[in-house]
Amino acid sequence: MSIQISGLYFYNIKQKLLLKIIFHLEKRPQNQLFDYQNLFIKSNILSVYGQQKIKYYMNNKYLQLLYPKETYDKIVNSNILMIGVGGIGCELLKVLTKAGFRRMTILDLDKIEMTNLNRQFYFRRTHVGMSKAEVGKVSVSRKIENLEINAIHGSIFEDRFDVEFYSQFDMVFCALDNAAAREHLGRMCIKSAKIMIDAGTGGFNGQANVIKRFFSQCNNCNPAPQAKSFAICTIRASPSEPIHCITFGMALYDLFFGPLDDSNYLANLLNLQQLWAQRSQGLERMKEIGVEVFDQIFFQQIAQGLKEYTEKQENLSINQYKYPLKYEDAIKDQNVYATQDQNNIQDKRERLKPFSEYAKDFVEYFAKISLFPEFGTLKFDKDDWDAVKFVTAVTNIRTYNFTRKFKNVDQQKQDSDKLKYLSEAQVRKDGGKIIPAIASTNSIAASLQCVDAFKVAAEKFNLLRLGWISTARDKIGPTFLQEPYDSCLNCSKKNVYIHAYADFDTTQFKFVVEIARIFGVSHLDMYSQNTGGTIYGEKNRQLEKYNQKTLVKTLKDVNNDENPYISQTYCISQQELLRKFFWDTCLRFEIIIIHRKIEKPQISEATKLEDIFEQIRQLKFQKYQELIQDRKSQNQQYGYAF
């Protein structure tokens, strides 16, 4: 008992000492704070907890020197969302937490691979196979105390990440390497009226951009050209485009025949030193090794991704859309995987060969190139046809491993598959255009995003810029943000977004129609993004006989999705011809209904009705001015006074 009392007494003394230290620091000049901080931290008079408290206090003190009080409070209390914890994402996570952001949700679909470790510094070898989001949270929390981070392992395309999910955040940061995902995220941020701070890089070039609804162009206005740099995890584990397979083949060529390079993202694929020790045994032995390598890369490595794969369990591989392939099976496949007759193509390098030829080419050129005098110094060169033929063989065998085409799979799924078999000429053409991802460019892009976040927190929107990272003049070039296109279906000022809550089990579809009429829309057509078609049309002859039945359906019955409670989105247009021709402001109404167990449906607080009515009023006034101007120009043309 006495020990507990003395321990409690000693604990109270430490707490009082901690308070005195903080009080003492408050009274010191700012230029002496660092010296006193080191003095108290390095001494052993405080517990580990007390030292952490002092560090946290000092960190906040420095931040208060950087920002005005109002901005500091907003940054510290902001709830932000960060999508992507890869190359840019790790850099962004570091700079945001250092800059004072404490509350955040980080979301990423990928798992850590060995190839991530050379530039994604929050990850270690022990983390391979684990969620990037989860490990990122743990790693950054060890560096900075008092963080509130929620890590989610998932895809932004999942139903649970709807408008309501995005509405809870103050800012959204995009660190994605996929154009389709970036465009989807931009749409969701615009619908939920959230500011998105985006960044992307390709080689030594990149940019950081801010997307604010009705203020600046979104990434759907003018989609960026597809960058020729790719996520390594995509290339290694889940290729979805032909260029992914080409990139894999080029990396394999450099790995096999070039200098030893631990940074090559296929470096841990094989024991190369043991492999090349047998080069002295001649061509035939290298061909035998080529067959072994073929089976290891295209059978064993692929089969590892399939749970409990055996040769008899072909259905299992089909269900997962991965198809392990042995050399002995490949050389029996005489099919030409093309929809066009290859005999009509004059240039043989533009033709696709029987699949067995690619398997034989892999072994032949593997053995041939490994005996070149330049072995160990080679790098893929599109003008070296031996290199091109080897990479073409790898590309097409890799395509076989992952494509659903020409296999016993539903035709619709085959049609949606972008992978395809390529000729030597096509591989040579595409293989010369790839730009690698550079870690330092990612760091610069993330820093620009953080600077933009300060401006957003301070509400200095007029200072926001599009930051270009370019090697042209060795500098970062800011340019003014462009206004949204009137024709853009996402960020145009003519788009009206309305959010509402309703119980899908009891609320009828006519509730959606009533919302549209509140805003003056008559003779409307209603397109459902969930079902992918027009489900209600007052001037639509094909739907007239179904309209009354549709009006009394519950929202649950209207939604044909597997999950009937997923948020529903309806796009509304007006179909009265005379009104459309003269007075239509080209407004595009989008009503988003979110399921909630409530007695009466209601419009959400996120929908600011005053702003919407003012937006409609301004657009109608603008249309009126345009009509007046047209009338004046017509009168002047015919010499009439106005």
HELIX and SHEET records of a PDB file:
HELIX    1   1 SER A    2  LYS A   27  1                                  26    
HELIX    2   2 GLN A   30  GLN A   32  5                                   3    
HELIX    3   3 LEU A   33  LYS A   42  1                                  10    
HELIX    4   4 VAL A   48  LEU A   66  1                                  19    
HELIX    5   5 LYS A   69  ASN A   77  1                                   9    
HELIX    6   6 GLY A   87  LYS A   98  1                                  12    
HELIX    7   7 MET A  114  ASN A  116  5                                   3    
HELIX    8   8 ARG A  125  HIS A  127  5                                   3    
HELIX    9   9 LYS A  132  LYS A  143  1                                  12    
HELIX   10  10 VAL A  163  SER A  167  1                                   5    
HELIX   11  11 ALA A  179  LYS A  191  1                                  13    
HELIX   12  12 ILE A  232  ALA A  237  1                                   6    
HELIX   13  13 PRO A  242  PHE A  257  1                                  16    
HELIX   14  14 LEU A  272  TRP A  276  1                                   5    
HELIX   15  15 ARG A  279  GLN A  281  5                                   3    
HELIX   16  16 LEU A  283  ASP A  295  1                                  13    
HELIX   17  17 GLN A  296  GLN A  300  3                                   5    
HELIX   18  18 GLN A  301  ALA A  303  1                                   3    
HELIX   19  19 GLU A  314  ASN A  319  1                                   6    
HELIX   20  20 TYR A  327  ALA A  330  1                                   4    
HELIX   21  21 GLN A  342  ASN A  344  5                                   3    
HELIX   22  22 LYS A  348  GLU A  350  5                                   3    
HELIX   23  23 PHE A  355  SER A  370  1                                  16    
HELIX   24  24 TRP A  385  PHE A  402  1                                  18    
HELIX   25  25 GLN A  411  ASP A  415  1                                   5    
HELIX   26  26 GLU A  424  GLY A  431  1                                   8    
HELIX   27  27 ALA A  439  ALA A  457  1                                  19    
HELIX   28  28 PHE A  461  LEU A  463  5                                   3    
HELIX   29  29 LYS A  510  ILE A  518  1                                   9    
HELIX   30  30 GLU A  544  LEU A  551  1                                   8    
HELIX   31  31 LEU A  555  VAL A  558  1                                   4    
HELIX   32  32 LEU A  577  PHE A  582  1                                   6    
HELIX   33  33 LEU A  609  TYR A  638  1                                  30    
SHEET    1   A 8 GLU A 148  HIS A 153  0                                        
SHEET    2   A 8 ARG A 103  ASP A 108  1                                        
SHEET    3   A 8 ASN A  79  ILE A  83  1                                        
SHEET    4   A 8 MET A 171  CYS A 174  1                                        
SHEET    5   A 8 ILE A 195  GLY A 202  1                                        
SHEET    6   A 8 ASN A 205  ILE A 211 -1                                        
SHEET    7   A 8 ARG A 465  SER A 470 -1                                        
SHEET    8   A 8 LYS A 475  PHE A 480 -1                                        
SHEET    1   B 6 GLY A 533  GLY A 537  0                                        
SHEET    2   B 6 LEU A 524  SER A 528 -1                                        
SHEET    3   B 6 GLN A 568  GLN A 574 -1                                        
SHEET    4   B 6 ARG A 588  HIS A 595 -1                                        
SHEET    5   B 6 ASN A 495  ALA A 502  1                                        
SHEET    6   B 6 GLN A 602  ILE A 603 -1                                        
END                                                                             
